[in-house]
Amino acid sequence: MSTDVLQLILALDVGLLAGFLFCFADRARGRATQTQREQAKDQAMLNSIADGVLATDGRGVVTLFNTACTRMLGWEPEEVIGKKLVDVVKMTNDAGEEILSSQRPLAKTLELGLTSSFTQRYRRKDGSVFPVSITVSPIVFRGRPEGAIAVVRDVTKETQIDKAKTEFVSLASHQLRTPISIINWYLEAILTGETSGLTARQKQFLKQVYESAGRMSELVDTLLNVSRLEMGTFAMKKEEVNLLPLARSLVQELEPELKRRRHRFMFTSPSTFPSIRADRKLVWIILQNLLTNAIKYTPNGGKIALDMTTRGSHVLIHVSDSGVGIPEAQKSRIFLKMFRAQNAQELDSNGSGLGLYIVKSIVEKMGGTIRFTSRIGKGTVFRVKLPS
């Protein structure tokens, strides 16, 4: 083969290779451009979301910070991305105290790998504080948690509306107390005094009115307690409280209802019980609500028990019953305001759904905890732990 022919073949091969490389490079540029367009599109979508969206890696370092976050918090993305969220954005409770990083929703999600929702307060770059609703979910890649993503919503308006409603309920309840008290007083005077002019049927009617007025009075007191808790005006008057005589007094008050329903009641505690520093009225509310619920939601002839003991620097209070129990699907909502389990509504239609909400709020206000276990048709055990 001549030299000219070899040069022609080589020229053709180089030309084909160059053409192939050009096409490959062109396609690569096209793919890069397409990837950039997709990334820009994703970023535009994130920035269009009205709620704040931020993401972190497994160490809590911010990797995503959308426009809504900037609008709410005041920091630009470049001021936050690449830094730990807890080092830049501070979170406070209702009292204005900074929440420790280990107690923040992000830390819980990164540690446990579970989705969690909270309502707390964020501190803006300018130092102002505002309420937020936060939902944090783990980012899972190939079965392993790689970080977390949070959706943050400014709930300032909702909080203001709730406050206005709470203040209205408080005002209305105060206004209702006086006329209801007068109604109760007159009805009691009529029923316990000389009523020879009344027929048996009239007495029965008046008794039903008196009982209804009593329930209304209890509801008004409950609403006042709720409004005070939510407005932060539920003052605590701490003193030395001996739980034994307090509990015995409450049991004595509830004894007629226990006998009427033929419940078997057991009260156990050490013979000597240390006093705790607490508000007597609030401890009474806790015990009264738990025992009243146990009586109400236990069929006649059931078992109810109150057990009090100490463990270290805490007092443990257990209230158990053999009642209807709490449905599994509704356990997570049992402490919510105005919530009542379906089987509880069927058994007693007069409940307000506020008792356990109040109990949990008071227990936490006192620095304690409340837990429960329950099985349908087998009963429920509430466990309260209070600092002594």
C-alpha positions as CSV (number, residue, x, y, z in Angstrom):
1,M,0.0,0.0,0.0
2,S,1.4,3.4,-1.0
3,T,2.2,6.1,1.4
4,D,-0.5,8.4,0.0
5,V,-3.1,5.8,0.6
6,L,-2.0,5.3,4.2
7,Q,-2.1,9.0,4.8
8,L,-5.6,9.2,3.4
9,I,-6.8,6.4,5.7
10,L,-5.2,8.0,8.7
11,A,-6.8,11.3,7.8
12,L,-10.2,9.7,7.5
13,D,-9.7,7.9,10.9
14,V,-8.6,11.1,12.7
15,G,-11.6,12.9,11.1
16,L,-14.0,10.3,12.3
17,L,-12.5,10.3,15.8
18,A,-12.6,14.1,15.9
19,G,-16.2,14.0,14.7
20,F,-17.0,11.4,17.3
21,L,-15.3,13.4,20.1
22,F,-17.1,16.6,19.0
23,C,-20.5,14.8,19.1
24,F,-19.7,13.3,22.5
25,A,-18.6,16.7,23.9
26,D,-21.7,18.3,22.4
27,R,-23.9,15.7,24.0
28,A,-22.1,16.1,27.3
29,R,-22.6,19.8,27.1
30,G,-26.3,19.2,26.4
31,R,-26.6,16.9,29.4
32,A,-24.8,19.4,31.6
33,T,-27.0,22.1,30.4
34,Q,-30.1,19.9,31.0
35,T,-28.9,19.1,34.5
36,Q,-28.3,22.8,35.2
37,R,-31.8,23.6,33.9
38,E,-33.3,20.9,36.2
39,Q,-31.4,22.2,39.2
40,A,-32.5,25.7,38.5
41,K,-36.1,24.5,38.1
42,D,-35.9,22.6,41.4
43,Q,-34.5,25.7,43.1
44,A,-37.2,27.9,41.6
45,M,-39.9,25.5,42.9
46,L,-38.4,25.5,46.4
47,N,-38.2,29.3,46.4
48,S,-41.9,29.5,45.3
49,I,-43.1,27.5,48.4
50,A,-44.7,29.9,50.9
51,D,-43.5,27.8,53.8
52,G,-39.9,27.8,54.9
53,V,-38.0,24.7,53.7
54,L,-34.5,23.9,55.1
55,A,-32.4,20.7,55.0
56,T,-29.3,19.5,56.9
57,D,-26.9,16.7,56.6
58,G,-26.5,14.1,59.4
59,R,-24.4,16.5,61.5
60,G,-27.0,19.2,61.4
61,V,-25.1,21.4,58.8
62,V,-27.5,23.3,56.6
63,T,-27.5,22.2,52.9
64,L,-30.7,23.9,51.8
65,F,-32.4,27.2,52.8
66,N,-35.2,28.5,50.6
67,T,-36.4,32.1,50.1
68,A,-39.3,31.8,52.6
69,C,-36.8,30.9,55.3
70,T,-34.8,34.1,54.4
71,R,-38.1,36.1,54.5
72,M,-39.0,34.7,57.9
73,L,-35.7,34.6,59.7
74,G,-33.7,37.4,58.0
75,W,-30.6,35.4,57.1
76,E,-29.5,35.0,53.5
77,P,-28.8,31.4,52.3
78,E,-25.0,32.1,52.1
79,E,-25.0,33.1,55.8
80,V,-26.5,29.7,56.8
81,I,-25.6,27.1,54.3
82,G,-22.5,25.2,55.4
83,K,-23.0,26.0,59.1
84,K,-24.8,24.1,61.8
85,L,-28.4,25.3,62.1
86,V,-28.3,25.4,65.9
87,D,-25.3,27.8,65.8
88,V,-27.1,30.3,63.6
89,V,-30.9,30.1,64.3
90,K,-31.8,30.1,67.9
91,M,-35.1,28.6,69.3
92,T,-36.9,29.7,72.5
93,N,-39.8,28.5,74.5
94,D,-42.9,30.6,75.5
95,A,-41.0,32.0,78.5
96,G,-38.2,33.3,76.2
97,E,-35.6,30.8,77.4
98,E,-33.3,29.4,74.8
99,I,-34.0,25.7,74.0
100,L,-30.9,23.5,74.2
101,S,-29.7,22.1,70.9
102,S,-30.3,18.5,72.1
103,Q,-34.0,19.3,72.8
104,R,-34.7,20.8,69.4
105,P,-36.9,19.0,66.8
106,L,-33.9,18.7,64.4
107,A,-31.8,16.9,67.0
108,K,-34.6,14.5,67.9
109,T,-35.1,13.6,64.2
110,L,-31.4,13.1,63.5
111,E,-31.1,10.9,66.6
112,L,-34.2,8.8,66.3
113,G,-34.9,9.0,62.6
114,L,-38.6,9.8,63.2
115,T,-40.8,12.5,61.9
116,S,-41.8,15.0,64.5
117,S,-44.0,18.2,64.7
118,F,-43.6,21.0,67.2
119,T,-44.8,24.5,67.8
120,Q,-42.0,26.7,69.2
121,R,-40.4,30.1,68.7
122,Y,-37.6,31.1,66.4
123,R,-35.3,34.1,66.9
124,R,-34.8,36.2,63.8
125,K,-31.5,37.8,62.8
126,D,-32.7,41.1,64.2
127,G,-33.4,39.5,67.6
128,S,-37.2,39.5,67.4
129,V,-39.0,36.3,68.2
130,F,-42.0,34.8,66.5
131,P,-44.0,31.5,66.8
132,V,-43.5,28.7,64.2
133,S,-45.0,25.4,63.5
134,I,-42.2,22.9,62.5
135,T,-42.4,19.5,61.0
136,V,-39.0,17.7,60.7
137,S,-38.5,14.4,58.7
138,P,-35.5,12.3,58.2
139,I,-33.8,12.1,54.7
140,V,-33.3,8.4,54.1
141,F,-31.0,7.2,51.3
142,R,-30.6,3.5,50.5
143,G,-32.2,2.7,53.9
144,R,-29.9,4.9,55.9
145,P,-30.7,8.4,57.4
146,E,-28.5,11.0,55.7
147,G,-29.9,14.1,57.2
148,A,-33.2,15.9,57.9
149,I,-35.6,18.3,56.1
150,A,-37.8,20.7,57.9
151,V,-40.9,22.6,56.9
152,V,-41.4,25.8,58.9
153,R,-44.5,27.9,59.0
154,D,-45.0,31.3,60.6
155,V,-48.1,31.0,62.8
156,T,-48.1,34.5,64.2
157,K,-51.6,35.2,62.9
158,E,-53.0,31.9,64.2
159,T,-51.4,32.5,67.6
160,Q,-53.0,36.0,67.8
161,I,-56.4,34.5,66.9
162,D,-56.0,31.8,69.5
163,K,-55.1,34.4,72.1
164,A,-58.2,36.5,71.2
165,K,-60.4,33.4,71.5
166,T,-58.9,32.4,74.8
167,E,-59.4,35.9,76.2
168,F,-63.0,35.9,75.0
169,V,-63.6,32.5,76.7
170,S,-62.0,33.8,79.9
171,L,-64.2,37.0,79.9
172,A,-67.4,35.1,79.0
173,S,-66.7,32.5,81.7
174,H,-66.1,35.1,84.3
175,Q,-69.4,36.8,83.4
176,L,-71.2,33.4,83.6
177,R,-69.9,32.5,87.1
178,T,-72.1,34.9,89.1
179,P,-75.5,34.1,87.6
180,I,-74.8,30.4,87.7
181,S,-73.8,30.6,91.3
182,I,-77.0,32.5,92.1
183,I,-79.1,29.8,90.3
184,N,-77.3,27.1,92.2
185,W,-77.8,28.8,95.5
186,Y,-81.6,29.3,95.0
187,L,-82.1,25.8,93.7
188,E,-80.2,24.3,96.7
189,A,-82.3,26.5,99.1
190,I,-85.5,25.3,97.5
191,L,-84.5,21.6,97.5
192,T,-83.1,21.5,101.0
193,G,-85.7,23.8,102.6
194,E,-89.4,23.5,103.3
195,T,-90.9,22.4,100.0
196,S,-94.3,21.1,101.1
197,G,-95.9,23.2,98.4
198,L,-94.1,21.2,95.6
199,T,-95.3,18.0,94.1
200,A,-92.9,15.1,93.8
201,R,-92.8,15.7,90.0
202,Q,-91.9,19.4,90.5
203,K,-89.1,18.4,93.0
204,Q,-87.8,15.9,90.4
205,F,-87.7,18.7,87.8
206,L,-85.9,21.1,90.1
207,K,-83.4,18.4,91.0
208,Q,-82.6,17.9,87.3
209,V,-82.2,21.6,86.8
210,Y,-79.9,21.8,89.9
211,E,-77.7,18.9,88.5
212,S,-77.5,20.6,85.1
213,A,-76.6,23.9,86.7
214,G,-73.9,22.1,88.6
215,R,-72.4,20.6,85.4
216,M,-72.5,24.1,83.8
217,S,-70.7,25.5,86.8
218,E,-68.0,22.8,86.5
219,L,-67.7,23.6,82.8
220,V,-67.2,27.3,83.5
221,D,-64.5,26.5,86.0
222,T,-62.8,24.2,83.5
223,L,-62.9,26.8,80.7
224,L,-61.4,29.4,83.1
225,N,-58.6,27.0,84.0
226,V,-57.9,26.4,80.3
227,S,-57.8,30.1,79.5
228,R,-55.5,30.8,82.4
229,L,-53.1,28.1,81.3
230,E,-53.0,29.3,77.7
231,M,-52.6,33.0,78.7
232,G,-49.9,32.1,81.3
233,T,-52.0,33.6,84.1
234,F,-52.4,30.4,86.0
235,A,-50.4,31.4,89.0
236,M,-48.7,28.7,91.1
237,K,-48.6,29.2,94.8
238,K,-45.9,26.8,96.0
239,E,-46.1,25.4,99.5
240,E,-45.4,22.2,101.4
241,V,-48.1,19.8,100.4
242,N,-48.6,16.4,102.1
243,L,-50.2,14.2,99.5
244,L,-51.6,11.6,101.8
245,P,-54.3,13.7,103.6
246,L,-55.0,15.5,100.3
247,A,-55.6,12.2,98.5
248,R,-57.7,10.8,101.4
249,S,-59.8,13.9,101.4
250,L,-60.5,13.6,97.6
251,V,-61.3,9.9,97.9
252,Q,-63.8,10.7,100.7
253,E,-65.4,13.2,98.5
254,L,-65.7,10.7,95.6
255,E,-66.8,7.8,97.9
256,P,-70.6,8.2,97.3
257,E,-70.1,7.9,93.5
258,L,-67.8,4.9,94.0
259,K,-70.5,3.2,96.1
260,R,-73.3,4.1,93.7
261,R,-71.4,2.4,90.9
262,R,-70.3,-0.5,93.1
263,H,-66.6,0.0,92.2
264,R,-63.9,-1.8,94.2
265,F,-61.4,0.9,95.2
266,M,-57.9,0.4,96.5
267,F,-55.6,3.1,97.8
268,T,-51.9,2.1,98.5
269,S,-49.0,4.3,99.7
270,P,-46.2,4.2,102.3
271,S,-47.3,4.9,105.8
272,T,-45.1,7.9,105.9
273,F,-45.0,10.1,102.8
274,P,-42.7,13.1,102.2
275,S,-44.3,16.5,101.5
276,I,-43.7,18.0,98.1
277,R,-43.3,21.7,97.3
278,A,-46.2,22.4,95.0
279,D,-49.5,24.2,94.5
280,R,-52.1,22.3,96.6
281,K,-54.9,23.4,94.2
282,L,-53.1,22.1,91.1
283,V,-52.3,18.8,92.7
284,W,-56.0,18.4,93.7
285,I,-57.0,19.1,90.0
286,I,-54.6,16.4,88.8
287,L,-55.9,13.8,91.2
288,Q,-59.5,14.7,90.8
289,N,-59.5,14.6,87.0
290,L,-57.7,11.2,86.8
291,L,-59.9,9.6,89.5
292,T,-63.1,11.1,88.2
293,N,-62.3,9.8,84.7
294,A,-61.5,6.3,86.1
295,I,-64.9,6.2,87.8
296,K,-66.8,7.6,84.8
297,Y,-65.3,5.3,82.2
298,T,-65.3,2.1,84.2
299,P,-68.5,0.0,84.0
300,N,-70.3,-0.6,87.3
301,G,-68.6,-3.1,89.6
302,G,-65.2,-2.4,88.1
303,K,-61.8,-2.0,89.8
304,I,-60.1,1.4,90.4
305,A,-56.8,1.9,92.2
306,L,-54.7,4.9,93.4
307,D,-51.1,4.1,94.1
308,M,-48.6,6.7,95.4
309,T,-44.9,6.1,96.1
310,T,-41.6,7.9,95.8
311,R,-38.5,7.2,93.7
312,G,-35.4,9.2,94.3
313,S,-36.4,12.9,94.2
314,H,-39.7,12.3,92.6
315,V,-43.2,11.3,93.6
316,L,-45.0,8.7,91.5
317,I,-48.8,8.7,91.2
318,H,-50.6,5.8,89.4
319,V,-54.3,5.8,88.7
320,S,-55.5,2.6,87.2
321,D,-59.0,1.2,86.2
322,S,-60.6,-1.8,84.6
323,G,-62.6,0.5,82.3
324,V,-63.3,0.7,78.5
325,G,-59.7,1.6,77.6
326,I,-58.5,3.9,74.9
327,P,-58.6,2.9,71.2
328,E,-55.1,2.3,69.8
329,A,-55.7,4.7,66.8
330,Q,-56.7,7.5,69.2
331,K,-54.0,7.3,71.9
332,S,-51.8,10.0,70.3
333,R,-54.7,12.5,70.6
334,I,-55.8,11.8,74.1
335,F,-54.2,14.9,75.7
336,L,-55.4,17.2,72.9
337,K,-57.9,20.0,73.8
338,M,-61.5,19.1,73.2
339,F,-60.7,15.5,72.2
340,R,-62.7,12.6,73.5
341,A,-62.2,9.0,72.4
342,Q,-65.1,7.5,70.5
343,N,-65.9,4.8,73.1
344,A,-65.8,7.5,75.9
345,Q,-68.4,9.6,74.0
346,E,-70.7,6.6,73.7
347,L,-70.4,5.8,77.4
348,D,-70.9,9.4,78.6
349,S,-72.0,12.2,76.3
350,N,-71.5,15.0,78.8
351,G,-67.7,15.3,78.9
352,S,-65.9,18.4,77.7
353,G,-62.7,16.8,76.5
354,L,-60.7,19.3,78.5
355,G,-59.8,17.3,81.6
356,L,-56.7,15.4,80.4
357,Y,-55.5,18.5,78.5
358,I,-55.6,20.5,81.7
359,V,-53.9,17.7,83.7
360,K,-51.0,17.4,81.2
361,S,-50.6,21.2,81.1
362,I,-50.5,21.4,84.9
363,V,-48.1,18.4,85.3
364,E,-45.7,19.9,82.8
365,K,-46.0,23.3,84.4
366,M,-44.9,21.7,87.6
367,G,-41.9,20.1,85.9
368,G,-43.3,16.6,85.8
369,T,-44.4,14.1,83.2
370,I,-47.5,12.0,82.5
371,R,-47.7,8.8,80.6
372,F,-50.3,6.1,80.2
373,T,-50.9,2.5,79.0
374,S,-54.3,1.3,77.9
375,R,-56.0,-1.7,76.3
376,I,-59.6,-1.7,74.9
377,G,-61.9,-3.5,77.3
378,K,-59.1,-4.0,79.9
379,G,-58.5,-0.6,81.3
380,T,-56.1,2.2,81.6
381,V,-53.2,3.2,83.8
382,F,-52.1,6.9,84.1
383,R,-48.6,7.5,85.5
384,V,-47.7,10.9,86.9
385,K,-44.2,11.8,87.9
386,L,-43.7,15.0,90.0
387,P,-40.6,16.5,91.5
388,S,-40.6,16.4,95.3
